[in-house]
């Protein structure tokens, strides 16, 4: 039985606590929360769990086997390093760290100590993303041509990271999971409407060698909430609408072919419109599967799906994107 300690009971912490509390091979043993006003809610929800007022207390508890860190990204490196050096397995909320150097160091320490280091990229565990990967790997949609993501809403404005660091990790992790090939460069542009140097609207492009392109639209300033991904292949195209309660995936049997009319010296486009398929997918809670994977990785000494190396790649792209924004959209090699 793995004793789990969770640091942070803010926005995401209650969901983590609930799902770890449901695991068969693990026990939600302790919670650390610095804001005293949240303690009553924690005690009401989890009366048998140890409650600490600081992260150090939970890290120094010898009964804790693994620690889940659900705090702002600027604190991830210090807390994770302390936990690893205390012999604890660690799962971090996304993004993994504030920069690439920190991510590399955590990976080195965790691997040297033989400890699991995982990042909670929850969307990799959704049935919808798993189905998309299945269709790509089986060749159903053909050669991938584009990946177009829109993740926009009104707020929540962050004070420490820009909108790409806040929202884009979800979709960057998805495309890294879906494709074996990695982008060779990024371009990004963004703007701060609050004039505080923190971009609240940004566009990111990942450039690939195989005539594939990925585009991400992230915003805290939209009047509507949109969570949508388009995946285009040369055989079929997929629409993933995460806000849709039941029909999250639609597969369009749609494509086009280009021919060259040598007599008229122009391209001819042949469009094909076929059926629309709505795959049946399970409605399991992805975060439960995240918790299950973390526990299984510890118990069975296996690499989790959302491992530290994927977390590092997400941070690498985010760091390059921020550099591109500060240089007016300059292409940054990865």
N, C-alpha and C positions, 0 to 999 in steps of 0.2 A: 504494500500500500504506500503510494507516494504522497507525502505531506506537501501540500501546495500553499505557498504564501503569496498574497497579491498586494502589491504596493500601488495605492491610488484608488480611490472610490469616487471618482468624479463622473464624467459623462459615460465612459465605457466600462468603468470598473464594476458596476452592478451587474452588467451582462456577463462579464468574465466570471464573477463570483458565482452567479447562478449556474452557468454551464460547467464550471469545474466541480461544483457541488453535486452534479448529476453523474459524474464519472465513476465507473465501477472500480477501477484500479487506482483511484486517487481520492484523497480527502482534502477538502478545503479546510486547512488547519489554522491559518492566520491571515489577518488583513491589517495593513498599515495605512492610516489616513491622518494627515497632519491637521486637517480642519475639524476641530472638536464638534462643531455644529452638525457634522454628518454622523457622529458616533451613535446617536440614538437610533437612526434609521438602520445602521449596520447591525446593531444589537437586536433590533426588532426582526430583521430579515434572517440573520444568522446567529441565533443566541448562543450556540455552542462553540463558535469560532473565537480564537484568541484575537484580541483587538489591541493594536499598538498605535501610538501617536507619531512614530517616526519610522523612516525606512531602515535606519541602522538597527533598530530593535529586532525587526523581522529578519534582517540579514544575519544577525548574530545569534539567532535562535537555532540551536543545534538540532532541533527536531524538524526543522524545515528542510526538505530535500530539493525543492525547486521553487523558483520565484518568477512571478509574472509581473512585469513592470508596465503600468498603465499611467504614466506621468508625462508631462510635456517633453518634447524631443530633446531639449537642451540638457535635460537631466539624465537621459538614457545611458550615456557612456559611463559616467561616474558610478551610477547605481549598478549597472550591469557588471562593471569591472569589480566592484566590491563583492557582489554576489558570486561571481565566478571564482574569485580568489578565496572565498569562504567555502568553496566546494559545492555550490548550488548550480543546478541546471537553470537556464534562463530563457524566458520568452519575453520579447519586447513588442510593444505596440509599434505600428508603422508611423513614420519611417524609422528604420533601425537606429540611426545616429544622425548627428547634425552635419557630418562630413565623412569623406572617404577614409581619411587617416584613422578616425575613431573606429569605423567599421572593420578595417583591416586588423587593427590591434585586438579588438574583441574576438575576431575569428581565430587569430593566432593563439590567444590565451585559452579559449575554449577547447581548441583542438589539442593543444599541449597538455591540458588537464583531463582530456577525455570526457568533456561535459557537453550536453546538448545546448546549442544556441539557436533559437528559432525566432522568427518574426511573424507577427499576426497579420498576414495578408489574407484577410477573411474571404475575399471573393474567390480565391483559388479553390475553396471548398464548397462553393455553391454548385448545385446540380446544373444550373444553366451554363456556367463556365466549363464544367466537366464535359457537358454534352457538346459544346462548341469545339473543345479540344479533340473529342472523339471524332467529330465530323471532319476536322482538318487532318488529323492523323490518318484517317481511312481514305482520304482523297475525295470525299463526297463533294466538297465545294471547289475542288481543283487547286490550281496554283494561287496562292494568296496574292492579291494586288494592293489592297489597302485595309487599314484599320482606322476607323474614325470614331473618336470618343467625345461625348459631351457630358460634362459633370458640372452643373451650374445650379445655383440657388441664391436666395437672399440671406447672407450671413452664413455661418458665424465668423465675423472678422477676427483674425488672430493677431496677437501683438508681437509674436516672436518669429513667425515664419510666413512666407508669402503663400499665395493660393495654390501654387504648384506643389509645394512641400506638404500642404494640407490635404488637397484632393487628388492630385495626380498619382500618388503611390498606388491607389487602388487599380487604376487602369494600366499603369506601367507594369505592375506585377502580373496582371492578366496577360499582356502581350508577351512578356518574358516567359510565362508559363506555356503559352500556346505555341510559340515558335522556337525552334532550335537555333536558328540564325539570330545573331545579335546585330543591332544597329552600329554603324561605323561613325556616326556623328549626329549632333543635334543642332537645331535652331530654335530659339525661343524669343518671344516678345511679350511685353506686359506693361501694365501701367498701374500707378498708385493714385486712386482718386482722392485719398485722404492726405496725399502729399507727405507721407511719413516714411517713404522709402520701401514700404512693404506692398508689393503688387497684389491687388485684389481681383484683377482680371488678367489672364495670361493665355498664350497659345504656344504649344510645344509641338515640334515636328521631329520625328525620328527618321533618319535616312538609312536605307538598307541597300545592299549591293545587288539584289535580285529583282530590281524594278518594283519593289514594294515600298510603300510609304505609310507611316503612322502619324496621326494628327490628334492632338488633345486640346480641348477647349475647356478651361476651368475658370469659374467665376463665383465670387461672393455677392455679385451685384445684380443678379437676374431676378425679375419679378416672378418667375416660375421656377420650379424645381424640375430638372431634367437629369435623368440617369440613363444614358443611351449609348450603345456601341453598335456600329455598322462594321461587319466583316465581309469584305468582297473578294470572291474568288472568280476564276475565269469560267467556272461551271455554275456555281450558285452563290447566293449572297444571304447573309444572316443579319437579322435585326434583333438585338438584345435590349429590351426595355425593362430595367430592373424595378421601375415603379409599378409596372403592370402586375396586378395581384395574382393572376393565374396564367395568362398566355405570355410569359416572359420572352420566349423565343419564337421567331417566325423565320422560316427558311424559304427564300424566294428562288424558285427554279427559273432564274433570269440570267441572261448573259448577252454578250455582244461579240461579233466577229468583224474584223476589218479586212477588206480586200482592196486591191489597187486597180483602178480602171486606167490602164495605160493609154487608151485612146483619148480620154477626157482629162488625163493628168490630175486625178483627184482620188481621195480615199472614199470608199463606200462602206458604210456601217450597216451591218445586218443585226437587228435586234431580235432577241427571242424572249417572249413572255410566257412562262409556264405557270404551274400551280404554286400555291403557297401552302407549305407544310407547317403545322404547329406541333412540335414534338412534345410528348408527354414526359415531364420531368418530376422528380420527387420534390417534396416541399420540406425536406429536413432543414433544421437550423444549421447554417454553416459554422457558426461559432462553436456549437457543440462538437462538430467534426474537427475544428482547430484544436480544442482542448483534448479531444481523444487522440489526435495525432501527436501532440506534445507528450502526453502521458505514455503512449505506445513507444515513442522514440526513446524515452528513458528506460522503460521496462525491457524493451527488446533490443536496445542498443542499435537503433536504425536511424537513418537520416529522415527528418520530416520533409513533407512536401514543400513547405514554405521555410526552407532552411536559411542559414545565415548568409550563404553565398548569393542566393537570390535577393536577400535583403541588401547586401552590399551592392549588387548591380543596380537596384532601384536608387540607392543613394548616389551612386556614380552618375546616373543620368540626371538626377535632380541637381546635383552640384554643377554639372556641365550646363544645364538649362539656366540656372541662376547666373552663371558666368556669361552666357549668351545674352540674356536680358540686359545685363549691365553694360554690354558692348553692342547695344542696338541691333540685336538679332544675328550677330556674327556666328558663323558655323564653328562649332567646337567639336574637335575630334575626340572620340572616346578611346 
